[in-house]
Amino acid sequence: MALPPKTPPLARRSLLRALGGTAVLGGLAGCGVPAAYVSPEDRAVPDRSAVDKRLTWANWPLYIDTADDGTTGRPTLVAFEKRTGISVEYTEEINDNDEFFGKISPALMNRQQTGRDLVVVSDWMCARFVRLGWVQEMDRARRPNVTKYLDPLLRSPAFDPGRRFTVPWQSGITGIAYDRRRLGREIRRVSDLWASDLKGRVTLLSGLDESFALLMQGNGVDITRWTADDFDRVCDQVEKHVAMGRIRRFTGNDYTKDLVSGDVLACQAYSGDVIQLQADNPDIRFVVPEEGAELWSDSLMIPNRALHRANAGRLVDYYYDPEVAAELAAWVNYVCPVPAARDVLASAKDEETASLAENPLIFPDARMRERLAVARDIGPEERVGFAKRWNAIVGL
């Protein structure tokens, strides 16, 4: 079983870009322009899977296990190819949700093939694809592992009830990271970020979709059904904190550098990143605040007109085998969407690998799970106005 990487992985959840660049496409998707919507009967083409044993899969960098010998081999993927006879062209081409949306949207909008049978994007972006009808419904009857082992917390997000179109690849928590030794105390609540001894030593995530849920939870909001008033309240509070000099800056994934250097003592952070940072500095802590934290996912989708739909579906179900999910979790260190993989890891002969089964940032314990929630996504009628206000605050 592969051991986790020592270098922090790249960001899985990219920041929402300023209105520009991909904003035209983003606005188009958000507004649900009729010409962009694809009806169910126009999404599929004859599937070549039975006669063409291959598929093309687009994913993020450093988001799959790699060989211990430093080669480009990916053990779980190699095992899938041997087991099924299906060859996989795996590309690490997704570096930003909006950028990738802009890359493949012209084909999808014009009812053409994207050249990809499977893609992985963040759930808030998946919501955009689902609304536009740009992804195909998965044949869950042929996906028994997904049906049996998918974490109940992730089974039915607001944008895709019952996970008909999407299946989580990996999940994570947006919470608070801090340096316990440098700060000299613990952080338990979102409001603790605004204490006097943290003035100017705090960062928040710059992306709208990445930031708002945790801040709302600090106000006691149920993020599964938040409102525009809840959003405005958060913006008012953040504007106040900026004016008072409490926030050092807004960041992408580079918050990790500030935390390691000591320039920042506390920050909004992703659970998977913190696991990596703790390998070098055990004084860095991650907390799910008492008010709760956001549980999110990057999910697998089969885009319209994919030529190898059945092959892609077999790969999705393969990664929900607890043995395979455990091997993947040991490497990527994000929240595993297959809780049954925990027992597999616990039985590993290697002590370091077995210890991962007890890490609540990979397998949240019962108390932590009670405080996790999947936020409802930002609706198309809300996005333009919300993004305009948020981006003005963070300087995008």
Phi, psi and omega per residue, in radians:
M1 nan 2.346 -3.074
A2 -1.236 2.495 3.077
L3 -1.544 2.761 -3.102
P4 -1.152 2.647 3.126
P5 -1.233 2.668 3.141
K6 -1.549 -0.292 -3.127
T7 -1.714 2.274 -3.131
P8 -0.977 2.328 -3.130
P9 -1.228 2.842 3.089
L10 -1.169 2.848 -3.129
A11 -1.063 2.377 3.070
R12 -1.568 -0.563 -3.095
R13 -1.918 1.876 -3.060
S14 -1.412 2.757 3.132
L15 -1.294 2.582 3.076
L16 -1.275 2.167 -3.073
R17 -1.240 2.760 3.054
A18 -1.083 2.773 3.140
L19 -1.131 1.842 -3.048
G20 2.725 2.945 -3.128
G21 1.159 -1.712 -3.141
T22 -1.579 0.157 -3.072
A23 -1.125 -0.582 3.135
V24 -1.080 -0.816 3.109
L25 -1.185 -0.702 3.125
G26 -1.088 -0.737 3.111
G27 -1.138 -0.680 3.111
L28 -1.048 -0.833 -3.135
A29 -1.141 -0.768 -3.079
G30 -1.103 -0.619 -3.084
C31 -1.493 -0.150 3.114
G32 1.145 0.798 -3.140
V33 -0.955 2.206 -3.052
P34 -0.918 -0.683 -3.098
A35 -1.124 -0.412 -3.106
A36 -1.477 -0.420 -3.082
Y37 -1.276 2.384 3.114
V38 -1.983 2.160 -3.115
S39 -1.288 2.722 -3.063
P40 -0.947 -0.659 -3.084
E41 -1.260 -0.130 -3.090
D42 -1.991 0.327 -3.050
R43 -1.730 -0.437 -3.036
A44 -1.916 2.685 2.993
V45 -2.190 2.884 3.111
P46 -0.913 2.253 -3.068
D47 -1.407 2.247 -3.116
R48 -1.655 0.095 -2.996
S49 -0.972 -0.683 -3.052
A50 -1.151 -0.514 -3.090
V51 -1.940 -0.180 -3.090
D52 -2.282 1.624 -2.996
K53 -1.421 1.271 3.089
R54 -2.766 2.974 3.022
L55 -2.797 2.783 3.097
T56 -2.038 2.271 -3.016
W57 -2.239 2.165 3.105
A58 -1.828 2.217 -3.100
N59 -2.437 3.117 3.100
W60 -1.451 2.774 3.045
P61 -1.109 2.572 3.029
L62 0.994 0.675 -3.066
Y63 -2.141 0.435 3.081
I64 -2.674 2.736 -3.133
D65 -1.154 2.575 3.079
T66 -2.208 2.845 -3.068
A67 -1.160 2.536 3.140
D68 -1.148 -0.382 -3.079
D69 -1.465 0.092 3.083
G70 1.466 0.039 3.091
T71 -1.378 3.104 -3.120
T72 -1.485 0.110 -3.135
G73 -1.147 2.578 3.133
R74 -2.172 1.738 -2.957
P75 -0.914 -0.809 -3.108
T76 -1.157 -0.605 3.140
L77 -1.258 -0.707 3.071
V78 -1.045 -0.736 3.141
A79 -1.123 -0.657 3.093
F80 -1.097 -0.772 -3.134
E81 -1.087 -0.709 3.132
K82 -1.196 -0.676 -3.082
R83 -1.234 -0.638 -2.991
T84 -1.895 -0.334 -3.028
G85 1.355 0.153 3.136
I86 -1.674 2.165 3.094
S87 -1.540 2.472 -3.062
V88 -2.077 2.134 2.975
E89 -1.574 1.846 -3.039
Y90 -1.802 2.124 -3.125
T91 -2.106 2.363 3.080
E92 -1.706 1.212 -2.990
E93 -1.872 -0.032 -3.092
I94 -1.746 1.971 3.121
N95 -2.013 -0.230 -3.076
D96 -2.782 2.312 -3.106
N97 -1.025 -0.875 -3.103
D98 -1.152 -0.687 3.137
E99 -1.079 -0.773 -3.141
F100 -1.195 -0.650 3.063
F101 -0.995 -0.825 3.134
G102 -1.119 -0.513 -3.093
K103 -1.237 -0.718 -3.057
I104 -1.852 -0.138 -3.088
S105 -1.121 -0.621 3.118
P106 -1.017 -0.713 3.123
A107 -1.157 -0.803 -3.106
L108 -1.152 -0.706 3.140
M109 -1.092 -0.593 -3.096
N110 -1.732 0.278 3.060
R111 1.018 0.824 3.111
Q112 -2.115 2.861 3.117
Q113 -1.288 2.545 3.126
T114 -1.610 -0.231 -3.034
G115 1.451 0.164 -3.121
R116 -2.294 2.419 3.125
D117 -1.723 -0.308 -3.083
L118 -2.671 2.363 3.114
V119 -2.373 2.757 3.106
V120 -2.200 2.041 3.046
V121 -2.369 2.923 -3.119
S122 -1.209 2.613 -3.016
D123 -1.021 -0.574 3.131
W124 -1.162 -0.506 3.037
M125 -1.397 -0.616 3.035
C126 -0.964 -0.686 -3.139
A127 -1.008 -0.666 3.131
R128 -1.139 -0.785 3.123
F129 -1.103 -0.735 -3.122
V130 -1.113 -0.780 3.141
R131 -1.074 -0.624 -3.118
L132 -1.420 -0.137 -3.111
G133 1.243 0.608 -3.060
W134 -1.745 0.099 3.106
V135 -2.292 2.697 -3.087
Q136 -1.674 2.550 3.087
E137 -1.162 2.382 3.141
M138 -1.453 2.538 3.116
D139 -1.443 1.541 -3.056
R140 -1.187 -0.403 3.115
A141 -1.096 -0.461 3.116
R142 -1.735 0.194 3.134
R143 -2.098 1.115 -3.048
P144 -1.099 -0.588 3.139
N145 -1.146 -0.732 3.112
V146 -1.079 -0.805 -3.129
T147 -1.043 -0.698 -3.055
K148 -1.435 -0.667 -2.898
Y149 -1.930 -0.166 -3.132
L150 -1.055 2.292 3.139
D151 -0.943 2.215 3.132
P152 -0.961 -0.530 3.136
L153 -1.138 -0.360 -3.047
L154 -1.921 0.110 -2.965
R155 -1.302 -0.468 -2.990
S156 -2.576 1.222 3.082
P157 -1.182 2.776 -3.059
A158 -1.025 -0.608 -3.064
F159 -1.394 -0.272 -3.100
D160 -2.590 1.254 -3.121
P161 -0.981 2.237 3.137
G162 1.372 0.067 3.138
R163 0.897 0.933 3.127
R164 -1.319 -0.553 -3.023
F165 -1.968 -0.266 -3.047
T166 -2.358 2.642 3.051
V167 -2.395 2.209 -3.117
P168 -0.992 2.318 3.014
W169 -1.509 -1.041 2.997
Q170 -2.444 2.769 -3.125
S171 -2.165 3.044 -3.133
G172 -2.888 3.033 -3.112
I173 -2.156 2.326 2.959
T174 -1.683 1.950 -3.121
G175 -2.396 -2.490 -3.114
I176 -2.163 2.275 3.020
A177 -1.907 2.552 3.104
Y178 -2.710 2.813 3.119
D179 -1.704 1.822 -3.038
R180 -1.116 -0.678 -3.099
R181 -1.213 -0.818 -3.105
R182 -1.207 -0.670 -3.126
L183 -1.318 -0.629 3.102
G184 1.443 0.185 3.096
R185 -2.786 3.070 3.139
E186 -1.706 2.752 3.003
I187 -1.984 2.278 -3.103
R188 -2.157 -0.437 -3.044
R189 -2.259 2.775 3.073
V190 -1.050 -0.678 -3.116
S191 -1.107 -0.343 3.114
D192 -1.122 -0.359 3.124
L193 -1.126 -0.384 -3.036
W194 -1.761 0.292 3.078
A195 -1.187 2.692 -3.042
S196 -1.064 -0.580 -3.094
D197 -1.343 -0.029 3.096
L198 -1.952 0.116 -3.101
K199 -1.027 2.172 3.139
G200 1.332 0.089 -3.099
R201 -2.106 0.444 -3.103
V202 -2.178 2.468 2.998
T203 -2.167 2.604 3.004
L204 -2.052 2.726 3.086
L205 -1.247 2.463 -3.054
S206 -1.429 -0.435 -3.092
G207 -1.284 2.301 3.124
L208 -0.958 -0.894 -3.078
D209 -1.162 -0.418 -3.125
E210 -1.484 -0.429 -2.904
S211 -1.766 -0.710 -2.821
F212 -1.149 -0.608 -2.991
A213 -1.113 -0.850 -3.119
L214 -1.069 -0.707 -3.139
L215 -1.147 -0.642 3.069
M216 -1.161 -0.696 3.128
Q217 -1.071 -0.560 3.064
G218 -1.085 -0.383 3.098
N219 -1.659 0.122 3.122
G220 1.423 0.312 -3.080
V221 -1.461 2.444 2.990
D222 -1.399 1.846 -2.998
I223 -1.300 -0.098 3.044
T224 -1.332 -0.215 -3.123
R225 -2.581 0.709 -3.135
W226 -1.166 2.819 -3.071
T227 -2.132 2.994 3.082
A228 -1.069 -0.614 3.103
D229 -1.115 -0.664 3.089
D230 -1.098 -0.705 3.123
F231 -1.140 -0.788 -3.133
D232 -1.093 -0.655 3.119
R233 -1.095 -0.758 3.108
V234 -1.076 -0.786 3.141
C235 -1.070 -0.721 3.102
D236 -1.053 -0.740 -3.122
Q237 -1.168 -0.761 -3.124
V238 -1.147 -0.689 3.074
E239 -1.022 -0.707 3.120
K240 -1.133 -0.767 -3.133
H241 -1.137 -0.653 3.082
V242 -1.100 -0.807 -3.110
A243 -1.097 -0.534 -3.115
M244 -1.551 0.021 3.099
G245 1.315 0.354 -3.101
R246 -1.394 -0.480 -3.081
I247 -1.765 2.115 -3.127
R248 -1.157 -0.846 3.097
R249 -2.979 2.996 3.037
F250 -1.820 2.423 -2.952
T251 -2.275 2.841 2.827
G252 -1.613 -2.435 -3.129
N253 -1.288 -0.077 -3.131
D254 -1.289 0.034 3.043
Y255 -1.019 -0.476 -3.106
T256 -1.080 -0.631 3.137
K257 -1.126 -0.746 -3.137
D258 -1.139 -0.668 -3.127
L259 -1.213 -0.713 3.134
V260 -1.157 -0.696 -3.096
S261 -1.310 -0.363 -3.082
G262 1.618 -0.026 3.073
D263 -1.118 -0.489 3.103
V264 -2.140 2.433 -3.141
L265 -1.796 -0.384 -3.137
A266 -2.670 2.612 -3.057
C267 -2.858 2.762 2.893
Q268 -1.155 2.426 -3.025
A269 -2.694 2.851 3.089
Y270 -1.775 2.405 -3.052
S271 -0.988 -0.758 -3.096
G272 -1.099 -0.646 3.105
D273 -1.128 -0.695 -3.066
V274 -1.179 -0.628 3.075
I275 -0.979 -0.745 -3.141
Q276 -1.172 -0.736 -3.136
L277 -1.123 -0.616 -3.109
Q278 -1.159 -0.384 3.119
A279 -1.096 -0.527 3.132
D280 -1.782 -0.408 -3.107
N281 -2.500 1.630 -3.109
P282 -1.165 -0.161 3.093
D283 -1.355 -0.211 3.069
I284 -1.386 2.177 -3.085
R285 -1.990 2.707 3.003
F286 -2.134 2.336 -3.106
V287 -2.230 2.357 2.881
V288 -1.563 1.911 -3.039
P289 -0.988 2.762 3.137
E290 -1.009 -0.530 -3.134
E291 -1.358 -0.246 3.138
G292 2.057 2.987 3.111
A293 -2.550 2.846 -3.098
E294 -1.514 2.274 2.983
L295 -1.735 2.179 -3.086
W296 -2.270 2.971 -3.141
S297 -2.464 2.686 2.817
D298 -1.845 2.237 -2.934
S299 -2.135 2.673 3.093
L300 -1.455 2.412 3.071
M301 -2.444 2.640 3.028
I302 -1.835 1.885 -3.081
P303 -1.198 2.792 3.115
N304 -0.941 2.551 3.033
R305 1.099 0.346 3.029
A306 -1.082 2.419 -3.050
L307 -1.486 -0.257 -3.049
H308 -2.280 0.969 -3.048
R309 -1.074 -0.811 -3.111
A310 -1.147 -0.689 3.100
N311 -1.074 -0.752 3.122
A312 -1.092 -0.706 3.116
G313 -1.103 -0.647 3.104
R314 -1.138 -0.656 3.129
L315 -1.177 -0.732 3.103
V316 -0.989 -0.836 -3.096
D317 -1.199 -0.570 3.102
Y318 -1.019 -0.725 -3.110
Y319 -1.316 -0.071 3.027
Y320 -1.720 0.054 2.913
D321 -1.175 2.163 -3.073
P322 -0.936 -0.613 3.118
E323 -1.111 -0.767 3.139
V324 -1.232 -0.751 3.134
A325 -1.056 -0.632 3.121
A326 -1.157 -0.751 3.131
E327 -1.098 -0.703 3.109
L328 -1.177 -0.766 -3.121
A329 -1.083 -0.609 3.141
A330 -1.138 -0.383 -3.116
W331 -1.694 -0.829 -3.021
V332 -1.467 -0.499 3.052
N333 1.166 0.381 2.989
Y334 -1.661 3.098 -3.140
V335 -1.151 2.161 -3.095
C336 -1.374 2.203 3.139
P337 -1.353 0.066 3.138
V338 -2.082 1.534 -3.105
P339 -0.956 -0.519 -3.121
A340 -1.139 -0.285 3.100
A341 -1.188 -0.321 -3.111
R342 -1.056 -0.779 -3.131
D343 -1.148 -0.575 3.106
V344 -1.115 -0.829 3.127
L345 -1.112 -0.696 -3.108
A346 -1.058 -0.467 -3.104
S347 -1.596 0.054 -3.131
A348 -1.129 2.508 -3.140
K349 -1.249 -0.578 3.120
D350 -1.293 2.165 -3.055
E351 -1.108 -0.701 -3.132
E352 -1.097 -0.725 3.109
T353 -1.179 -0.780 -3.131
A354 -1.063 -0.578 -3.120
S355 -1.131 -0.404 -3.140
L356 -1.115 -0.425 3.130
A357 -1.125 -0.417 -3.127
E358 -1.668 0.042 -3.122
N359 -1.475 1.998 -3.086
P360 -1.197 -0.199 3.094
L361 -1.479 -0.124 3.020
I362 -1.899 -0.734 3.071
F363 -2.243 1.539 -3.100
P364 -0.958 2.375 3.117
D365 -1.350 3.050 -3.032
A366 -1.032 -0.725 -3.121
R367 -1.155 -0.700 3.121
M368 -1.192 -0.711 -3.123
R369 -1.047 -0.557 3.117
E370 -1.123 -0.406 -3.076
R371 -1.797 0.109 -3.138
L372 -1.772 2.496 3.124
A373 -2.563 2.599 3.056
V374 -1.653 2.067 -3.078
A375 -1.232 2.503 2.965
R376 -1.142 2.532 -3.095
D377 -1.352 2.889 3.093
I378 -1.356 2.130 -3.090
G379 -1.246 2.777 -3.087
P380 -1.079 -0.549 -3.136
E381 -1.332 -0.258 -3.104
E382 -1.721 -0.507 -2.869
R383 -1.021 -0.827 -3.044
V384 -1.066 -0.822 -3.130
G385 -1.172 -0.742 3.125
F386 -1.119 -0.784 -3.124
A387 -1.100 -0.677 -3.133
K388 -1.077 -0.775 -3.122
R389 -1.224 -0.804 -3.104
W390 -1.096 -0.796 -3.106
N391 -1.103 -0.562 3.095
A392 -1.160 -0.620 -3.139
I393 -1.236 -0.761 -3.044
V394 -1.547 -0.105 3.063
G395 1.474 0.458 3.098
L396 -1.527 nan nan
